[in-house]
Amino acid sequence: MRRWLLLSVALLACLAAVAAADDPDYYDTLELTEREDATERQIKANWRKLSRENHPDLKGEETRDKYKAIQRAYEVLSDRKKRKVFDMKGEEGLKQLEKADAAGGRGNMHMDPIARMFGMGGGNNDGAAKGHDVQMVLLVTLEDIYNRAAHHVKFNKQRLCKKCKGTGADSKEDFSICSKCKGRGTVTQRIQLMPGFVQQMEQPCPKCNGKGKQIKKKCTLCKGKKVSRVDAQLDIDIEQGVPENHKLVFEMEADQNPEQLPGDVIFTISAAAHRTFQRRGKDLETNYRISLAEALLGFSRSFQHLDGRDVTVSESGVVQYNQKRVLSGEGMPIHNVPSEKGDLTITYQVDLPTSITAEQKKKLQEVL
C-alpha cells in the first residue's frame, strides 16, 4: 500500500511538471521582473541580450531549445493583443486566440476571438459586455509636438488576479459541478400567469450565477475576489505634428473584469500654452517686439525656435506696427509627413518710448 502511494505521488508530480511545461511563463523566459508592467523597450532589450547569449550558432546546439523559447516569448510579449490575452487568460487563452486568428476569425463582434473568450457573441453570450472606456487628457508642450517625445503615464486600475486569472479558484481542479443546475447554468421555473395558465421559463441558476460550476477552494492570492487594484503605466509616443485633440487609443487597457472584455484607455492630446508661439494647425504665430529705432532704421536679430535652432529675422526698411512677416517652412511639422512644415507668421510689436527729452523732440521734428 505504501509503495502504491509513493508511485501515485510520483506520477502526480510528473503530471504537474508536464502541465507546468505546457504553460510557459514568457516573462520569466525573458527575465522580466516587472512582468505586466514591463515596457516595450525593456522587452526588446532583454530579448536582444538573451538571444545573443543563447544563439546556437555561437553557443552550440545545447542552447537551441532555450533560444526557441526566447523567440516565442518575444513573439507573444511584443504583440500588444497577444500579450494582453496572455496576461488575462494565460496560455490557454493565447492558444484560442492564435487558433481563431489562423482561421481568419476577425470580422465583427460575433467572430472576434477575443470577444468570444469573454462570452461575447457566437451563441455563448452570458450577458458579458465590454467594460467602460477611460478618457484622459494628456497635456504636452509645443516642443514635444514639434520634436517628438515619449511620455510615461501612470494610473490605477483593476486587474485580474495573476494567480487564478480571474476564476477565483486556487487551481483548475478546485471547481465542482453545481448541485442545483447540474452544470447546465440554467434552471427551469414554472410561472403561473393566471388560473389554468402556467409557463415554463429558463433562468440563470441562482446558486452558481449561471456558471454551471462552483468553487471548492478559493484562490490563496486574491481570496476569491478575482481582481485587485494595481498601478499601471502606459508609454505614449507623441509624434511630430500630432493635431490638437488627437486621440490615442490603447485597446483593452482599462479595468479588467472576469468574463468581460476590458474597455480602452483613450488619451486626448492637447498642447499647453506656450510663452512665445501660438499654434494654428500646421502653422505657427508669434509676436516680435522691436524698438522704435529698429522699426525706423531696420535690424537683424535672432530668436530661438522650438527645436533650439537660432532663426534670424531681418528688416531693412521702416516696419509698421502690427506688420506681419511670413517665414516659409518654419511652422509645425505636418503629421505623418514631418519633413514638411507649415509657416511661421511674425507680427511686429513696436515698443514706443515712455518719454523723450526736449533735445530728442527737437531732433525728431527736424528729421520727420
KOLBAKE-451466 format. One line per field, with one value per residue (C-alpha): residue in one letter; y, z, x. Coordinates in steps of 0.2 Angstrom, whole numbers, plus 5000, padded with zeros to 4 digits. Each point is the difference from the previous one (the first is absolute). Layout:
tormar = (A/...)
y = (Y/...)
z = (Z/...)
x = (X/...)
***
This chain:
tormar = (M/R/R/W/L/L/L/S/V/A/L/L/A/C/L/A/A/V/A/A/A/D/D/P/D/Y/Y/D/T/L/E/L/T/E/R/E/D/A/T/E/R/Q/I/K/A/N/W/R/K/L/S/R/E/N/H/P/D/L/K/G/E/E/T/R/D/K/Y/K/A/I/Q/R/A/Y/E/V/L/S/D/R/K/K/R/K/V/F/D/M/K/G/E/E/G/L/K/Q/L/E/K/A/D/A/A/G/G/R/G/N/M/H/M/D/P/I/A/R/M/F/G/M/G/G/G/N/N/D/G/A/A/K/G/H/D/V/Q/M/V/L/L/V/T/L/E/D/I/Y/N/R/A/A/H/H/V/K/F/N/K/Q/R/L/C/K/K/C/K/G/T/G/A/D/S/K/E/D/F/S/I/C/S/K/C/K/G/R/G/T/V/T/Q/R/I/Q/L/M/P/G/F/V/Q/Q/M/E/Q/P/C/P/K/C/N/G/K/G/K/Q/I/K/K/K/C/T/L/C/K/G/K/K/V/S/R/V/D/A/Q/L/D/I/D/I/E/Q/G/V/P/E/N/H/K/L/V/F/E/M/E/A/D/Q/N/P/E/Q/L/P/G/D/V/I/F/T/I/S/A/A/A/H/R/T/F/Q/R/R/G/K/D/L/E/T/N/Y/R/I/S/L/A/E/A/L/L/G/F/S/R/S/F/Q/H/L/D/G/R/D/V/T/V/S/E/S/G/V/V/Q/Y/N/Q/K/R/V/L/S/G/E/G/M/P/I/H/N/V/P/S/E/K/G/D/L/T/I/T/Y/Q/V/D/L/P/T/S/I/T/A/E/Q/K/K/K/L/Q/E/V/L)
y = (5000/5012/4996/5004/5016/5005/4995/5011/5015/4998/4999/5015/5010/4995/5005/5017/5002/4996/5013/5013/4997/5002/5017/5010/5016/5012/5014/4988/4994/5018/5003/5014/5003/5014/4988/5008/5017/4997/5013/4996/5006/4989/4985/5003/5004/4983/4991/5006/4996/4983/4996/5004/4990/4985/5000/4982/5006/5008/4989/4983/4988/4998/5018/4998/4995/5015/5011/4995/5003/5018/5003/4994/5010/5016/4995/5001/5014/5012/4998/5011/4989/4984/5007/5006/4983/4991/5012/4997/4982/4992/4987/4993/5016/5004/4983/5004/5017/4993/4986/5013/5012/4986/4996/5018/5003/5019/5009/5006/4998/4983/4993/5009/4987/5012/5004/4981/4997/5012/4992/5013/4994/4983/4993/5000/5017/5000/5018/5005/5017/5011/5010/5019/5010/5012/5017/5011/5016/5000/5018/5001/5014/5008/4994/4982/5001/5009/4988/4984/4994/4985/5001/4987/5001/4991/4997/4988/4986/4984/4984/4982/4990/4994/4983/4994/5011/5006/4983/5002/4982/4995/4988/4993/4985/5010/5001/4989/4997/5011/4989/5010/5002/4984/5010/5007/5018/5002/4994/4998/5010/4998/5016/5001/5014/4998/4985/4986/5008/4995/5005/4992/5012/4997/5011/5001/4989/5010/4989/5001/5016/4991/4993/4981/4998/5006/5003/4987/5009/5019/5007/5002/5017/5009/4991/4997/5018/4997/5017/5013/5018/5003/5015/4999/5010/5003/5007/5013/5006/5018/5000/5016/5011/4990/5011/5008/4989/4985/4984/4985/4984/4986/4985/4990/5010/5005/4991/4981/4990/4981/4995/5018/5007/5015/5017/5012/5013/5016/5014/5017/5010/5018/5013/5011/5019/5005/5016/5005/4990/4997/4985/5002/4982/4998/5018/5010/5018/5011/5018/5008/5016/5012/5018/5016/5002/4982/5004/5015/4995/4981/4986/4982/4989/4982/4991/4982/4987/4986/4988/5011/5007/5019/5008/5017/5013/5016/5016/5014/5012/5008/4987/5005/4995/4983/4997/4982/4990/4982/4987/4986/4983/5005/4995/4983/4983/4993/4984/4984/5011/5008/5005/5013/5015/5014/5018/5012/5017/5013/5016/5014/5010/5017/5005/5019/5010/5006/5017/5010/5015/5018/4997/4983/5008/5014/4988/4989/5016/5004/4983/4996)
z = (5000/5005/4983/4990/5009/4996/4982/4999/5008/4987/4986/5006/5001/4982/4994/5009/4992/4983/5003/5005/4984/4990/5008/4998/5008/4987/5012/5009/4983/4996/5018/5003/5018/4997/4991/4994/5004/4989/4986/4981/5001/5014/4991/4985/5009/5010/4984/4991/5015/5003/4981/4999/5015/4995/4981/4994/4987/5013/5015/4993/4997/5019/5000/4985/5011/5011/4985/4993/5016/5001/4982/5004/5016/4990/4987/5013/5011/4986/4992/5010/4997/5004/5015/5007/4997/5008/5015/5003/4994/5000/4988/4997/4994/4989/4991/4997/4993/4989/4994/4996/4991/4990/4994/4995/5014/5001/4992/5013/5018/4997/4991/5011/5009/5015/5002/5000/5014/5011/4995/4987/4984/4992/5009/5017/5005/5019/5002/4999/4992/4997/5015/5002/4990/5010/4993/5004/4994/4998/5000/4991/4995/4983/5000/5002/4985/4989/5004/5006/5017/5011/5015/5014/5008/5016/5006/5012/4993/5004/4993/5000/5014/4993/5008/4996/4984/5007/5004/5018/5003/5006/4985/4985/5011/5014/4991/5003/4989/5007/5010/4995/4981/4998/4990/4987/5007/4999/5010/4994/5009/4999/5000/5002/4989/5005/5006/4988/4991/5005/4990/5002/4999/5000/5012/5005/5015/5016/5009/4987/4991/4984/5000/5002/5012/5018/5008/5013/5005/4998/4992/5014/4992/4997/5013/4987/4995/4982/4998/5009/4998/4993/4993/4981/4988/4982/4988/4988/4985/4995/4982/4991/4995/5008/4998/5015/5009/4991/5008/5004/5004/5011/4997/5015/5012/5012/5015/4998/5006/4999/4984/4994/4986/5007/4994/4992/5007/4989/5001/4992/4996/5004/4999/5015/4997/4994/5006/4982/4987/4996/4989/4986/4993/4990/5002/5014/5005/5011/5006/4998/5009/4993/5005/4991/4994/4992/4993/4991/4996/4997/5010/5000/5015/5005/5010/5006/4991/5009/4995/5007/4983/4999/4986/4993/4995/4991/4994/4991/4998/5011/5010/5004/5016/4998/4983/4997/4992/4995/5001/4989/5007/5018/5006/5008/4992/4990/5009/4991/4988/5013/4986/4995/5011/5000/5001/5014/5000/5010/5006/5004/5016/5001/5018/5001/5012/5016/4999/4990/5004/4992/4990/4993/4996/4991/4990/4995/4994/4989/4993/4998)
x = (5000/5014/5009/4984/4998/5018/4998/4984/5008/5014/4988/4991/5016/5005/4983/5002/5017/4992/4986/5013/5010/4984/4997/5016/5002/5006/5005/5012/5007/5005/5005/4988/4998/4987/4989/4983/5008/5015/5002/5002/5017/5005/4992/5010/5016/4999/4996/5015/5012/4993/5000/5018/5005/4990/5002/5004/5012/5011/4997/4996/4985/4997/4992/4989/4984/5003/5003/4983/4992/5007/4994/4982/5000/5004/4987/4987/5005/5005/4982/4988/4985/5009/5008/4983/4991/5015/4999/4982/4997/5016/5007/4983/4993/5015/4998/4981/5005/5013/4989/4986/5012/5007/4982/4997/4987/5001/4986/4987/4996/4992/5016/5012/5011/5004/4982/4995/5012/4990/4983/4996/4991/5001/4985/5008/4995/4997/4997/5018/5004/5015/5005/5000/5013/5012/5002/5015/5007/5019/5007/5016/5012/5001/5018/4994/4989/5013/5015/4991/5000/4997/4988/4997/4983/4996/4983/4990/4989/4992/5009/4996/5009/5017/4998/4982/4998/4983/4992/5001/5005/5017/5003/4990/4996/4992/4983/4985/4984/4986/4988/4984/5002/5011/5012/4988/5001/4981/4985/4982/4987/4981/4991/4981/4993/4982/4989/5003/5014/5018/5016/5017/5015/5018/5010/5019/5003/4999/5013/5014/4995/4998/5017/4996/5014/5005/5016/5006/5016/5002/5016/5013/5006/4984/4989/4987/4998/5007/5007/5011/5005/5017/5011/5002/5010/4998/5014/4994/5009/4996/5003/5006/4986/4986/4984/4992/4987/5007/4994/5012/4991/5008/4988/4995/5011/4985/4994/4999/4986/4997/4990/5000/5010/5010/4996/5013/5011/4998/5012/4995/5016/5000/5014/5003/5001/5017/5009/5006/4990/4982/4995/4987/4999/5016/5005/5008/4998/5010/5001/5017/5004/5012/5006/4994/5018/4999/4983/5007/5018/4999/5008/5006/4997/4998/4987/5000/4988/4992/5014/5013/5006/5004/4989/5005/4987/5005/4992/5009/4985/4988/4989/4982/4991/4992/5009/5001/5015/4997/5015/4996/5004/5002/4983/4995/5005/4986/4993/5006/5011/5012/5012/4988/4995/4987/5005/5004/4992/5008/4990/5011/4996/5009/5005/4998/5010/4991/5008/5012/5011/4998/5016/4994/4983/5008/5011/4985/4991/5014/5002/4981)
***
